[in-house]
């Protein structure tokens, strides 16, 4: 699904998944409000939120 997102939005290319096709460490993917990951199944009616981690000091 993340590859499809990058195809639809080329500016996101390389920011969400790495060269191996895995979600980058600093990206959090939530499916229906629950933290998901590379293996999380997503259905047509599911809500997916992709959020970058934010830190500061």
PyMOL commands that set and color helices and strands:
alter all, ss='L'
color gray80, all
select helices_A, chain A and resi 2-8+10-12
alter helices_A, ss='H'
color red, helices_A
select strands_A, chain A and resi 27-31+34-35+48-52
alter strands_A, ss='S'
color yellow, strands_A
deselect
rebuild
show_as cartoon
